[in-house]
């Protein structure tokens, strides 16, 4: 699937909403790290490097959501396809 550059911002917003739905917080921080899913004091947190390119942010968030388990969650078919395809590239 080919994703247009301008679509990545909308995809990122959709992925952040999914994270919120499953009880995970998404934080954008500056530092020397790639990012990913972690648990801090029993809170699910997905940390993404604020300086990463938009496409990388989407890849990290996609991978973290797959790790958290969103198989049973209803997602629009196009978004499900994006998550499945991008999650495999991580």
Beta strands, then each sheet from edge to edge (+ up, - down):
strand 1: 24-29
strand 2: 35-40
strand 3: 43-49
sheet 1: 1+ 3+ 2-
end
